[in-house]
Amino acid sequence: MRRVYGSLLVAAAIVLPSVTSAQGDEASRKVAGGGISAAGWAGKIDAKEATAGATLNDAKLAMDGKVLKVTTGPATTYWNPANKGSGDYTVKATFHEEKYMDLNNHPHPYGIVIAGNDMGTDNASFLYCSAYGDGKFIVRAISGAAVVNMNGRGAPSDAVHKAAGKGSPVTQDIAMTVKGDKVSCSINGTEVWSATKAELVGAGKLKSTDGLYGIRFAHNTEATVTGLTNAKP
């Protein structure tokens, strides 16, 4: 379990000016038939992707019954304005990558977003916890153009499932919980990270731990999302 402190938050925000800075040199693909067809959902690609000429229609979010299907394209954050968390809550979902690394040449993460405020604008703030199919995870706080890595550029954890190899399936159960003064991420039933609200909320950080929740996918990734729910911890 990793913890983060206020001085580290400020330093990280200065060092990492954009959401996609740690994603490597692999170019984002354009997904055929892209866009959002899941009713009520919205999305925004990372600023660096937009600067490079990508659009939201270069990624795809669809709904098949109760299953969300995501294919990127540019790194994208998706949310439904009706989905909000406040006070104490746990947002969880199951992510299934049928063919690990099928659209990329190195592992890319996907996961849960909480505490979304001003979503869809250049001043958006939110927190996400994402898993990679190689046994690593990453937690980041976004505040406008500032990106704060809560556990470096990603860290290994025995809790995170590993795919058997490229093209193999891998599944991750990811949950983010706000309870009292504590915010945490659990993967496959094990807490892998936590911080206090004081460490996360403030100028240049999150606006609040209350806010919209949703999902986030790095570029060139394809997976399904089931069981996206919000409940009291």
BADOVO-509639 format. One line per 3 residues: number of its first residue (from 0); for each residue x, y, z of N, C-alpha, C, O. Coordinates in nm, 2 decimals, padded with zeros to 4 digits. Example, Ala and Ser with C-alpha at 12.3 -4.5 7.8 and 13.67 -1.06 7.14 Angstrom:
BEGIN
0	01.32:-00.57:00.78:01.23:-00.45:00.78:01.32:-00.33:00.78:01.42:-00.33:00.85 | 01.28:-00.22:00.71:01.37:-00.11:00.71:01.29:00.00:00.79:01.34:00.11:00.80 .
END
This chain:
BEGIN
0	00.08:-00.12:00.00:00.00:00.00:00.00:00.09:00.12:00.00:00.18:00.13:00.08 | 00.05:00.22:-00.09:00.13:00.34:-00.10:00.05:00.46:-00.04:-00.07:00.46:-00.05 | 00.12:00.55:00.01:00.06:00.68:00.06:00.13:00.79:-00.01:00.25:00.78:-00.05 .
3	00.06:00.91:-00.01:00.12:01.02:-00.08:00.09:01.15:00.01:-00.01:01.15:00.07 | 00.18:01.24:00.01:00.17:01.36:00.09:00.17:01.48:00.01:00.21:01.48:-00.11 | 00.13:01.59:00.07:00.10:01.72:00.00:00.22:01.77:-00.08:00.20:01.81:-00.19 .
6	00.34:01.77:-00.03:00.46:01.82:-00.10:00.48:01.74:-00.22:00.53:01.79:-00.33 | 00.46:01.60:-00.22:00.48:01.52:-00.33:00.37:01.55:-00.44:00.41:01.54:-00.56 | 00.25:01.58:-00.40:00.15:01.62:-00.49:00.19:01.74:-00.58:00.18:01.74:-00.70 .
9	00.24:01.84:-00.51:00.28:01.96:-00.58:00.40:01.93:-00.68:00.40:01.98:-00.79 | 00.50:01.86:-00.63:00.61:01.83:-00.72:00.57:01.75:-00.84:00.62:01.77:-00.95 | 00.49:01.65:-00.82:00.44:01.56:-00.93:00.36:01.64:-01.03:00.38:01.62:-01.15 .
12	00.28:01.74:-00.98:00.20:01.82:-01.08:00.29:01.90:-01.17:00.26:01.93:-01.28 | 00.41:01.95:-01.11:00.50:02.03:-01.20:00.57:01.94:-01.30:00.59:01.98:-01.41 | 00.61:01.82:-01.26:00.69:01.73:-01.34:00.60:01.68:-01.46:00.66:01.66:-01.57 .
15	00.48:01.65:-01.43:00.40:01.58:-01.53:00.29:01.67:-01.59:00.18:01.68:-01.53 | 00.31:01.74:-01.70:00.22:01.84:-01.74:00.10:01.79:-01.82:00.00:01.86:-01.84 | 00.09:01.66:-01.86:-00.02:01.61:-01.94:-00.05:01.47:-01.90:00.03:01.39:-01.86 .
18	-00.18:01.43:-01.92:-00.23:01.30:-01.89:-00.15:01.19:-01.96:-00.13:01.08:-01.91 | -00.11:01.21:-02.08:-00.06:01.11:-02.17:00.09:01.10:-02.17:00.15:01.03:-02.25 | 00.16:01.18:-02.08:00.30:01.19:-02.08:00.37:01.06:-02.06:00.49:01.04:-02.10 .
21	00.31:00.96:-01.99:00.38:00.83:-01.95:00.33:00.72:-02.05:00.36:00.60:-02.01 | 00.27:00.75:-02.16:00.21:00.64:-02.24:00.30:00.59:-02.35:00.26:00.51:-02.43 | 00.42:00.65:-02.36:00.51:00.60:-02.46:00.49:00.66:-02.59:00.41:00.75:-02.61 .
24	00.57:00.61:-02.69:00.57:00.67:-02.82:00.47:00.60:-02.92:00.46:00.65:-03.04 | 00.40:00.50:-02.88:00.31:00.43:-02.97:00.19:00.53:-03.01:00.13:00.58:-02.92 | 00.17:00.54:-03.14:00.07:00.64:-03.18:-00.07:00.58:-03.16:-00.09:00.46:-03.16 .
27	-00.17:00.67:-03.13:-00.31:00.62:-03.11:-00.37:00.59:-03.24:-00.35:00.66:-03.34 | -00.44:00.48:-03.24:-00.52:00.44:-03.36:-00.65:00.52:-03.37:-00.69:00.58:-03.28 | -00.71:00.51:-03.49:-00.84:00.56:-03.51:-00.94:00.44:-03.52:-00.92:00.35:-03.60 .
30	-01.04:00.43:-03.43:-01.13:00.32:-03.43:-01.24:00.34:-03.53:-01.31:00.44:-03.53 | -01.26:00.24:-03.62:-01.36:00.25:-03.71:-01.50:00.24:-03.64:-01.52:00.17:-03.55 | -01.59:00.33:-03.69:-01.72:00.34:-03.63:-01.72:00.39:-03.49:-01.81:00.35:-03.41 .
33	-01.62:00.47:-03.46:-01.61:00.52:-03.32:-01.72:00.62:-03.28:-01.81:00.65:-03.36 | -01.70:00.67:-03.16:-01.80:00.76:-03.10:-01.86:00.69:-02.98:-01.82:00.58:-02.94 | -01.96:00.76:-02.92:-02.04:00.71:-02.80:-02.18:00.67:-02.84:-02.26:00.76:-02.88 .
36	-02.21:00.54:-02.83:-02.35:00.50:-02.86:-02.42:00.45:-02.73:-02.54:00.42:-02.74 | -02.35:00.45:-02.62:-02.41:00.41:-02.49:-02.50:00.53:-02.44:-02.44:00.64:-02.42 | -02.62:00.51:-02.43:-02.72:00.62:-02.39:-02.68:00.68:-02.26:-02.65:00.62:-02.16 .
39	-02.67:00.82:-02.26:-02.65:00.90:-02.14:-02.50:00.92:-02.11:-02.47:01.00:-02.02 | -02.41:00.85:-02.18:-02.27:00.86:-02.15:-02.20:00.97:-02.23:-02.24:01.01:-02.34 | -02.10:01.03:-02.17:-02.01:01.13:-02.23:-01.87:01.09:-02.22:-01.84:01.00:-02.14 .
42	-01.78:01.16:-02.29:-01.64:01.13:-02.28:-01.55:01.25:-02.32:-01.60:01.34:-02.38 | -01.43:01.24:-02.29:-01.33:01.34:-02.33:-01.19:01.27:-02.35:-01.15:01.20:-02.26 | -01.13:01.29:-02.46:-00.99:01.24:-02.48:-00.89:01.33:-02.41:-00.92:01.44:-02.38 .
45	-00.77:01.27:-02.38:-00.67:01.35:-02.32:-00.63:01.47:-02.40:-00.63:01.46:-02.53 | -00.58:01.57:-02.34:-00.55:01.70:-02.41:-00.44:01.67:-02.51:-00.44:01.73:-02.62 | -00.34:01.59:-02.47:-00.23:01.57:-02.57:-00.27:01.50:-02.69:-00.22:01.52:-02.80 .
48	-00.37:01.41:-02.67:-00.43:01.34:-02.79:-00.50:01.44:-02.88:-00.49:01.43:-03.00 | -00.58:01.53:-02.82:-00.65:01.63:-02.90:-00.55:01.72:-02.98:-00.57:01.75:-03.09 | -00.44:01.76:-02.91:-00.34:01.84:-02.97:-00.28:01.77:-03.09:-00.24:01.83:-03.19 .
51	-00.27:01.64:-03.09:-00.21:01.56:-03.20:-00.31:01.54:-03.31:-00.28:01.47:-03.41 | -00.44:01.59:-03.29:-00.54:01.58:-03.40:-00.64:01.47:-03.38:-00.73:01.46:-03.46 | -00.64:01.40:-03.27:-00.74:01.29:-03.24:-00.87:01.36:-03.19:-00.87:01.47:-03.14 .
54	-00.98:01.29:-03.21:-01.11:01.33:-03.16:-01.18:01.22:-03.08:-01.13:01.11:-03.08 | -01.28:01.26:-03.01:-01.36:01.16:-02.93:-01.41:01.04:-03.02:-01.43:00.93:-02.98 | -01.44:01.08:-03.15:-01.49:00.97:-03.24:-01.38:00.88:-03.29:-01.41:00.78:-03.36 .
57	-01.26:00.90:-03.24:-01.15:00.80:-03.28:-01.14:00.69:-03.17:-01.06:00.60:-03.19 | -01.23:00.70:-03.07:-01.24:00.59:-02.97:-01.39:00.55:-02.97:-01.48:00.62:-03.03 | -01.42:00.44:-02.91:-01.56:00.38:-02.92:-01.61:00.33:-02.78:-01.54:00.26:-02.72 .
60	-01.73:00.38:-02.74:-01.80:00.33:-02.63:-01.94:00.29:-02.67:-02.01:00.37:-02.72 | -01.97:00.16:-02.65:-02.10:00.10:-02.69:-02.15:00.03:-02.57:-02.08:-00.01:-02.48 | -02.29:00.00:-02.57:-02.35:-00.07:-02.47:-02.42:-00.19:-02.53:-02.50:-00.18:-02.63 .
63	-02.40:-00.31:-02.48:-02.46:-00.43:-02.52:-02.53:-00.49:-02.40:-02.47:-00.56:-02.32 | -02.66:-00.47:-02.39:-02.73:-00.51:-02.27:-02.68:-00.42:-02.15:-02.70:-00.30:-02.15 | -02.62:-00.49:-02.05:-02.56:-00.42:-01.94:-02.41:-00.41:-01.95:-02.34:-00.38:-01.85 .
66	-02.36:-00.45:-02.06:-02.21:-00.46:-02.08:-02.16:-00.34:-02.16:-02.21:-00.31:-02.27 | -02.07:-00.26:-02.10:-02.00:-00.15:-02.17:-01.89:-00.21:-02.25:-01.81:-00.28:-02.20 | -01.88:-00.17:-02.38:-01.77:-00.22:-02.46:-01.69:-00.10:-02.50:-01.74:00.00:-02.56 .
69	-01.56:-00.10:-02.47:-01.47:00.02:-02.50:-01.36:-00.03:-02.59:-01.29:-00.13:-02.57 | -01.33:00.05:-02.69:-01.21:00.04:-02.78:-01.15:00.17:-02.80:-01.22:00.26:-02.85 | -01.03:00.19:-02.77:-00.95:00.31:-02.80:-00.84:00.28:-02.89:-00.78:00.17:-02.87 .
72	-00.80:00.36:-02.98:-00.80:00.50:-03.00:-00.73:00.58:-02.89:-00.65:00.52:-02.82 | -00.75:00.71:-02.90:-00.69:00.80:-02.80:-00.73:00.76:-02.66:-00.84:00.71:-02.64 | -00.65:00.79:-02.56:-00.68:00.77:-02.42:-00.81:00.85:-02.39:-00.81:00.97:-02.42 .
75	-00.90:00.79:-02.32:-01.03:00.85:-02.31:-01.09:00.83:-02.17:-01.08:00.71:-02.11 | -01.15:00.93:-02.11:-01.23:00.91:-01.99:-01.38:00.92:-02.02:-01.42:01.02:-02.09 | -01.45:00.83:-01.97:-01.60:00.82:-01.99:-01.68:00.83:-01.86:-01.63:00.78:-01.76 .
78	-01.79:00.90:-01.87:-01.88:00.91:-01.75:-02.02:00.93:-01.79:-02.05:00.97:-01.91 | -02.11:00.90:-01.70:-02.25:00.93:-01.72:-02.29:01.04:-01.62:-02.28:01.01:-01.50 | -02.34:01.15:-01.66:-02.38:01.26:-01.56:-02.47:01.22:-01.45:-02.48:01.28:-01.35 .
81	-02.54:01.11:-01.47:-02.64:01.06:-01.37:-02.57:00.98:-01.26:-02.62:00.95:-01.16 | -02.44:00.94:-01.28:-02.37:00.86:-01.19:-02.28:00.95:-01.10:-02.18:01.00:-01.14 | -02.32:00.96:-00.97:-02.25:01.05:-00.88:-02.23:00.97:-00.75:-02.31:00.89:-00.70 .
84	-02.12:01.00:-00.69:-02.08:00.95:-00.55:-02.06:01.07:-00.46:-02.00:01.17:-00.49 | -02.11:01.05:-00.34:-02.10:01.15:-00.23:-02.09:01.09:-00.10:-02.14:00.98:-00.07 | -02.02:01.16:00.00:-02.01:01.11:00.13:-01.92:00.98:00.13:-01.81:00.98:00.07 .
87	-01.97:00.87:00.19:-01.90:00.74:00.19:-01.96:00.66:00.07:-02.08:00.65:00.07 | -01.88:00.61:-00.01:-01.93:00.53:-00.12:-01.82:00.44:-00.18:-01.70:00.47:-00.16 | -01.86:00.34:-00.25:-01.76:00.25:-00.32:-01.81:00.23:-00.47:-01.93:00.19:-00.49 .
90	-01.73:00.26:-00.56:-01.76:00.24:-00.70:-01.67:00.12:-00.75:-01.55:00.12:-00.73 | -01.74:00.02:-00.81:-01.66:-00.09:-00.85:-01.71:-00.14:-00.99:-01.82:-00.11:-01.03 | -01.63:-00.22:-01.05:-01.66:-00.28:-01.18:-01.57:-00.39:-01.22:-01.46:-00.40:-01.16 .
93	-01.60:-00.47:-01.31:-01.52:-00.58:-01.36:-01.47:-00.55:-01.50:-01.56:-00.52:-01.59 | -01.34:-00.55:-01.52:-01.29:-00.52:-01.66:-01.23:-00.65:-01.71:-01.15:-00.72:-01.65 | -01.27:-00.68:-01.84:-01.23:-00.80:-01.90:-01.16:-00.77:-02.04:-01.23:-00.72:-02.13 .
96	-01.04:-00.80:-02.05:-00.96:-00.78:-02.17:-00.95:-00.92:-02.24:-00.87:-01.00:-02.20 | -01.03:-00.94:-02.34:-01.04:-01.07:-02.40:-00.90:-01.11:-02.47:-00.86:-01.23:-02.46 | -00.84:-01.01:-02.53:-00.71:-01.04:-02.59:-00.61:-00.93:-02.55:-00.60:-00.82:-02.60 .
99	-00.53:-00.97:-02.45:-00.44:-00.88:-02.39:-00.34:-00.83:-02.49:-00.28:-00.91:-02.57 | -00.32:-00.70:-02.49:-00.23:-00.63:-02.58:-00.26:-00.65:-02.73:-00.17:-00.65:-02.82 | -00.39:-00.68:-02.76:-00.42:-00.70:-02.90:-00.41:-00.58:-02.99:-00.38:-00.59:-03.11 .
102	-00.42:-00.46:-02.93:-00.41:-00.33:-03.01:-00.29:-00.25:-02.98:-00.28:-00.14:-03.02 | -00.20:-00.31:-02.90:-00.08:-00.23:-02.86:00.04:-00.31:-02.85:00.04:-00.44:-02.85 | 00.16:-00.25:-02.84:00.28:-00.32:-02.83:00.34:-00.32:-02.69:00.45:-00.37:-02.67 .
105	00.27:-00.27:-02.59:00.31:-00.28:-02.45:00.18:-00.27:-02.36:00.08:-00.22:-02.41 | 00.18:-00.31:-02.24:00.06:-00.31:-02.15:00.01:-00.17:-02.14:00.08:-00.07:-02.11 | -00.13:-00.16:-02.15:-00.20:-00.03:-02.13:-00.31:-00.05:-02.02:-00.37:-00.16:-02.02 .
108	-00.33:00.05:-01.93:-00.42:00.03:-01.82:-00.57:00.08:-01.85:-00.59:00.15:-01.95 | -00.66:00.03:-01.77:-00.80:00.07:-01.77:-00.85:00.06:-01.63:-00.81:-00.03:-01.55 | -00.95:00.14:-01.59:-01.00:00.13:-01.45:-01.11:00.23:-01.42:-01.18:00.28:-01.51 .
111	-01.13:00.25:-01.29:-01.24:00.33:-01.23:-01.20:00.48:-01.21:-01.08:00.51:-01.17 | -01.29:00.56:-01.24:-01.28:00.71:-01.21:-01.38:00.75:-01.11:-01.49:00.71:-01.11 | -01.33:00.83:-01.01:-01.43:00.89:-00.91:-01.39:01.04:-00.89:-01.30:01.09:-00.95 .
114	-01.48:01.10:-00.82:-01.45:01.24:-00.78:-01.44:01.34:-00.90:-01.37:01.43:-00.90 | -01.52:01.31:-01.00:-01.52:01.39:-01.12:-01.60:01.52:-01.10:-01.71:01.52:-01.07 | -01.52:01.63:-01.13:-01.59:01.77:-01.12:-01.54:01.84:-01.25:-01.43:01.83:-01.29 .
117	-01.64:01.92:-01.30:-01.61:02.00:-01.42:-01.57:01.91:-01.54:-01.49:01.94:-01.62 | -01.63:01.79:-01.54:-01.60:01.69:-01.64:-01.63:01.74:-01.78:-01.74:01.81:-01.80 | -01.55:01.72:-01.88:-01.57:01.76:-02.01:-01.51:01.90:-02.04:-01.51:01.95:-02.16 .
120	-01.45:01.96:-01.94:-01.39:02.09:-01.96:-01.24:02.08:-01.94:-01.19:01.98:-01.89 | -01.17:02.19:-01.97:-01.02:02.19:-01.95:-00.98:02.20:-01.80:-00.87:02.18:-01.77 | -01.08:02.22:-01.71:-01.05:02.23:-01.57:-01.10:02.11:-01.49:-01.11:02.12:-01.37 .
123	-01.13:02.00:-01.56:-01.18:01.88:-01.49:-01.08:01.83:-01.39:-00.96:01.84:-01.40 | -01.14:01.78:-01.28:-01.06:01.71:-01.18:-01.12:01.58:-01.15:-01.24:01.57:-01.14 | -01.04:01.48:-01.13:-01.09:01.34:-01.10:-00.97:01.26:-01.06:-00.85:01.29:-01.07 .
126	-01.00:01.14:-01.00:-00.91:01.05:-00.95:-00.94:00.91:-01.02:-01.05:00.87:-01.03 | -00.83:00.84:-01.06:-00.86:00.71:-01.12:-00.75:00.61:-01.07:-00.64:00.64:-01.04 | -00.80:00.48:-01.07:-00.72:00.37:-01.04:-00.73:00.27:-01.15:-00.85:00.22:-01.18 .
129	-00.62:00.23:-01.21:-00.63:00.15:-01.33:-00.53:00.03:-01.32:-00.43:00.04:-01.25 | -00.57:-00.08:-01.38:-00.48:-00.20:-01.37:-00.43:-00.23:-01.51:-00.49:-00.20:-01.62 | -00.31:-00.29:-01.52:-00.25:-00.34:-01.64:-00.25:-00.49:-01.63:-00.26:-00.55:-01.53 .
132	-00.26:-00.55:-01.75:-00.26:-00.70:-01.76:-00.13:-00.77:-01.73:-00.12:-00.89:-01.74 | -00.03:-00.69:-01.69:00.10:-00.75:-01.65:00.13:-00.75:-01.50:00.24:-00.77:-01.46 | 00.02:-00.72:-01.42:00.04:-00.73:-01.28:00.07:-00.59:-01.21:00.11:-00.59:-01.09 .
135	00.06:-00.48:-01.28:00.08:-00.35:-01.23:-00.05:-00.27:-01.22:-00.15:-00.31:-01.28 | -00.04:-00.16:-01.14:-00.16:-00.07:-01.14:-00.10:00.07:-01.12:00.01:00.09:-01.08 | -00.19:00.17:-01.15:-00.15:00.31:-01.14:-00.27:00.39:-01.08:-00.38:00.37:-01.12 .
138	-00.24:00.48:-01.00:-00.34:00.57:-00.94:-00.29:00.71:-00.97:-00.18:00.75:-00.95 | -00.39:00.79:-01.03:-00.35:00.93:-01.07:-00.47:01.02:-01.03:-00.58:00.99:-01.04 | -00.43:01.14:-00.99:-00.52:01.25:-00.97:-00.50:01.36:-01.08:-00.39:01.39:-01.11 .
141	-00.61:01.40:-01.14:-00.60:01.50:-01.25:-00.67:01.63:-01.20:-00.78:01.62:-01.14 | -00.60:01.74:-01.23:-00.66:01.87:-01.19:-00.62:01.96:-01.31:-00.51:02.02:-01.31 | -00.71:01.98:-01.40:-00.68:02.06:-01.52:-00.57:02.00:-01.60:-00.58:01.88:-01.64 .
144	-00.46:02.07:-01.62:-00.35:02.02:-01.69:-00.25:01.95:-01.61:-00.16:01.88:-01.66 | -00.27:01.95:-01.47:-00.18:01.88:-01.38:-00.21:01.74:-01.36:-00.33:01.70:-01.35 | -00.11:01.65:-01.36:-00.13:01.51:-01.34:-00.04:01.47:-01.22:00.08:01.50:-01.22 .
147	-00.10:01.40:-01.13:-00.03:01.37:-01.01:-00.02:01.21:-01.00:-00.13:01.15:-00.98 | 00.09:01.15:-01.01:00.11:01.01:-01.00:00.12:00.97:-00.85:00.21:01.02:-00.78 | 00.02:00.90:-00.81:00.01:00.86:-00.67:00.10:00.74:-00.63:00.14:00.73:-00.51 .
150	00.14:00.66:-00.73:00.23:00.55:-00.70:00.33:00.54:-00.81:00.36:00.43:-00.87 | 00.40:00.65:-00.83:00.50:00.65:-00.94:00.44:00.64:-01.08:00.32:00.68:-01.10 | 00.51:00.58:-01.17:00.46:00.55:-01.30:00.38:00.42:-01.31:00.37:00.36:-01.42 .
153	00.34:00.37:-01.19:00.28:00.24:-01.19:00.36:00.15:-01.10:00.49:00.16:-01.10 | 00.30:00.06:-01.03:00.37:-00.03:-00.94:00.31:-00.17:-00.95:00.19:-00.19:-00.97 | 00.40:-00.27:-00.93:00.35:-00.41:-00.93:00.27:-00.44:-00.80:00.30:-00.39:-00.69 .
156	00.18:-00.54:-00.81:00.10:-00.59:-00.69:00.06:-00.73:-00.72:00.02:-00.76:-00.83 | 00.08:-00.81:-00.62:00.03:-00.95:-00.64:-00.12:-00.96:-00.66:-00.17:-01.06:-00.70 | -00.19:-00.85:-00.62:-00.34:-00.86:-00.63:-00.38:-00.85:-00.78:-00.49:-00.89:-00.81 .
159	-00.30:-00.78:-00.86:-00.34:-00.76:-01.00:-00.31:-00.88:-01.08:-00.20:-00.94:-01.08 | -00.41:-00.93:-01.16:-00.40:-01.05:-01.24:-00.31:-01.02:-01.36:-00.31:-00.91:-01.41 | -00.24:-01.13:-01.40:-00.15:-01.12:-01.51:-00.20:-01.21:-01.62:-00.25:-01.32:-01.60 .
162	-00.20:-01.16:-01.74:-00.24:-01.24:-01.86:-00.13:-01.34:-01.88:-00.02:-01.32:-01.85 | -00.17:-01.46:-01.94:-00.07:-01.56:-01.97:00.02:-01.52:-02.08:00.14:-01.57:-02.09 | -00.02:-01.43:-02.16:00.07:-01.38:-02.27:-00.02:-01.29:-02.36:-00.14:-01.28:-02.35 .
165	00.05:-01.24:-02.46:-00.02:-01.15:-02.56:-00.13:-01.23:-02.63:-00.11:-01.35:-02.67 | -00.25:-01.17:-02.63:-00.37:-01.24:-02.69:-00.45:-01.33:-02.60:-00.55:-01.38:-02.64 | -00.40:-01.34:-02.47:-00.47:-01.42:-02.37:-00.57:-01.33:-02.29:-00.55:-01.21:-02.29 .
168	-00.67:-01.39:-02.24:-00.77:-01.31:-02.16:-00.72:-01.28:-02.02:-00.64:-01.35:-01.96 | -00.76:-01.16:-01.97:-00.73:-01.13:-01.83:-00.84:-01.04:-01.77:-00.90:-00.96:-01.85 | -00.88:-01.06:-01.65:-00.99:-00.99:-01.58:-00.95:-00.93:-01.45:-00.87:-00.99:-01.38 .
171	-00.99:-00.81:-01.43:-00.96:-00.73:-01.31:-01.09:-00.68:-01.24:-01.17:-00.61:-01.31 | -01.11:-00.70:-01.12:-01.22:-00.64:-01.04:-01.16:-00.52:-00.97:-01.07:-00.54:-00.88 | -01.20:-00.40:-01.00:-01.14:-00.28:-00.95:-01.25:-00.20:-00.87:-01.36:-00.19:-00.91 .
174	-01.21:-00.15:-00.75:-01.31:-00.07:-00.67:-01.23:00.05:-00.61:-01.12:00.03:-00.57 | -01.30:00.16:-00.60:-01.25:00.28:-00.53:-01.35:00.32:-00.43:-01.47:00.33:-00.45 | -01.29:00.34:-00.31:-01.38:00.36:-00.19:-01.34:00.49:-00.12:-01.22:00.52:-00.10 .
177	-01.44:00.57:-00.09:-01.43:00.69:00.00:-01.50:00.65:00.13:-01.63:00.63:00.13 | -01.43:00.65:00.24:-01.50:00.62:00.37:-01.43:00.71:00.48:-01.31:00.69:00.51 | -01.51:00.80:00.54:-01.45:00.89:00.63:-01.35:00.97:00.57:-01.37:01.04:00.47 .
180	-01.23:00.97:00.63:-01.12:01.05:00.57:-01.03:00.98:00.48:-00.93:01.03:00.43 | -01.06:00.85:00.45:-00.98:00.76:00.37:-01.03:00.74:00.23:-01.15:00.72:00.21 | -00.95:00.75:00.13:-00.98:00.71:-00.01:-00.89:00.60:-00.05:-00.77:00.60:-00.03 .
183	-00.94:00.49:-00.11:-00.86:00.37:-00.14:-00.90:00.31:-00.27:-01.01:00.33:-00.32 | -00.81:00.23:-00.32:-00.83:00.15:-00.44:-00.80:00.00:-00.40:-00.70:-00.03:-00.34 | -00.90:-00.09:-00.44:-00.88:-00.23:-00.42:-00.89:-00.30:-00.56:-00.97:-00.26:-00.64 .
186	-00.80:-00.40:-00.58:-00.80:-00.47:-00.71:-00.81:-00.62:-00.67:-00.73:-00.67:-00.60 | -00.91:-00.68:-00.73:-00.94:-00.82:-00.70:-00.95:-00.86:-00.55:-00.90:-00.96:-00.51 | -01.01:-00.76:-00.48:-01.04:-00.78:-00.34:-00.94:-00.74:-00.24:-00.95:-00.76:-00.12 .
189	-00.82:-00.69:-00.29:-00.71:-00.65:-00.20:-00.69:-00.50:-00.22:-00.67:-00.45:-00.33 | -00.68:-00.43:-00.10:-00.65:-00.29:-00.11:-00.50:-00.27:-00.15:-00.41:-00.33:-00.09 | -00.48:-00.19:-00.26:-00.35:-00.17:-00.31:-00.29:-00.03:-00.29:-00.18:-00.01:-00.31 .
192	-00.38:00.06:-00.25:-00.34:00.20:-00.23:-00.44:00.27:-00.15:-00.56:00.24:-00.15 | -00.39:00.37:-00.07:-00.49:00.46:00.00:-00.42:00.59:00.03:-00.30:00.61:00.03 | -00.50:00.69:00.05:-00.46:00.83:00.09:-00.57:00.89:00.17:-00.68:00.84:00.18 .
195	-00.54:01.00:00.24:-00.64:01.08:00.31:-00.70:01.19:00.22:-00.64:01.22:00.12 | -00.81:01.23:00.26:-00.88:01.34:00.18:-00.79:01.47:00.18:-00.78:01.54:00.08 | -00.72:01.49:00.29:-00.64:01.61:00.30:-00.52:01.60:00.20:-00.48:01.71:00.15 .
198	-00.48:01.48:00.17:-00.37:01.47:00.08:-00.42:01.48:-00.07:-00.33:01.50:-00.16 | -00.55:01.47:-00.09:-00.60:01.46:-00.22:-00.68:01.59:-00.27:-00.68:01.62:-00.38 | -00.74:01.66:-00.17:-00.82:01.77:-00.20:-00.76:01.90:-00.17:-00.70:01.92:-00.06 .
201	-00.77:02.00:-00.26:-00.71:02.13:-00.23:-00.67:02.20:-00.36:-00.68:02.14:-00.47 | -00.61:02.31:-00.35:-00.56:02.39:-00.47:-00.46:02.30:-00.55:-00.36:02.25:-00.49 | -00.49:02.29:-00.68:-00.40:02.21:-00.76:-00.42:02.06:-00.75:-00.35:01.98:-00.81 .
204	-00.52:02.02:-00.67:-00.55:01.88:-00.65:-00.70:01.86:-00.69:-00.75:01.93:-00.78 | -00.76:01.76:-00.63:-00.90:01.74:-00.65:-00.99:01.85:-00.59:-00.95:01.91:-00.49 | -01.10:01.88:-00.66:-01.19:01.98:-00.60:-01.27:01.92:-00.48:-01.30:01.99:-00.39 .
207	-01.30:01.79:-00.49:-01.37:01.72:-00.38:-01.36:01.57:-00.41:-01.33:01.53:-00.52 | -01.39:01.49:-00.31:-01.40:01.35:-00.33:-01.54:01.31:-00.37:-01.57:01.20:-00.41 | -01.63:01.41:-00.36:-01.77:01.39:-00.42:-01.76:01.43:-00.57:-01.68:01.51:-00.61 .
210	-01.84:01.36:-00.65:-01.85:01.39:-00.79:-01.89:01.28:-00.87:-01.93:01.17:-00.82 | -01.88:01.29:-01.00:-01.91:01.19:-01.10:-01.82:01.07:-01.09:-01.70:01.09:-01.06 | -01.87:00.96:-01.13:-01.78:00.84:-01.15:-01.79:00.78:-01.28:-01.90:00.80:-01.35 .
213	-01.69:00.71:-01.33:-01.70:00.65:-01.46:-01.58:00.56:-01.48:-01.54:00.49:-01.39 | -01.53:00.55:-01.60:-01.42:00.46:-01.64:-01.32:00.53:-01.72:-01.35:00.64:-01.79 | -01.20:00.48:-01.72:-01.09:00.54:-01.80:-01.01:00.43:-01.87:-00.98:00.33:-01.81 .
216	-00.98:00.45:-02.00:-00.90:00.36:-02.08:-00.78:00.43:-02.14:-00.80:00.54:-02.20 | -00.66:00.38:-02.13:-00.55:00.43:-02.20:-00.57:00.41:-02.35:-00.66:00.34:-02.39 | -00.47:00.46:-02.43:-00.49:00.45:-02.58:-00.46:00.31:-02.62:-00.39:00.23:-02.56 .
219	-00.53:00.28:-02.74:-00.51:00.15:-02.81:-00.54:00.03:-02.72:-00.46:-00.06:-02.70 | -00.66:00.03:-02.66:-00.70:-00.07:-02.56:-00.84:-00.11:-02.59:-00.92:-00.03:-02.63 | -00.87:-00.24:-02.57:-01.01:-00.29:-02.59:-01.04:-00.38:-02.47:-00.97:-00.48:-02.44 .
222	-01.16:-00.36:-02.41:-01.21:-00.44:-02.30:-01.36:-00.41:-02.28:-01.41:-00.32:-02.33 | -01.42:-00.50:-02.20:-01.56:-00.48:-02.16:-01.56:-00.44:-02.01:-01.47:-00.48:-01.93 | -01.67:-00.38:-01.97:-01.69:-00.34:-01.83:-01.83:-00.38:-01.79:-01.93:-00.35:-01.85 .
225	-01.83:-00.46:-01.68:-01.96:-00.51:-01.63:-01.97:-00.47:-01.48:-01.87:-00.46:-01.41 | -02.09:-00.46:-01.43:-02.12:-00.44:-01.29:-02.07:-00.31:-01.23:-02.04:-00.30:-01.12 | -02.07:-00.20:-01.32:-02.04:-00.07:-01.27:-02.14:-00.02:-01.17:-02.26:00.01:-01.22 .
228	-02.11:-00.01:-01.05:-02.21:00.02:-00.95:-02.15:00.11:-00.84:-02.03:00.12:-00.82 | -02.24:00.18:-00.77:-02.20:00.27:-00.66:-02.28:00.22:-00.54:-02.40:00.22:-00.54 | -02.21:00.19:-00.43:-02.28:00.14:-00.31:-02.21:00.20:-00.19:-02.09:00.25:-00.19 .
231	-02.27:00.19:-00.07:-02.21:00.23:00.05:-02.11:00.13:00.10:-02.14:00.01:00.09 | -01.99:00.17:00.14:-01.89:00.08:00.18:-01.92:00.01:00.31:-01.85:-00.07:00.36 .
END
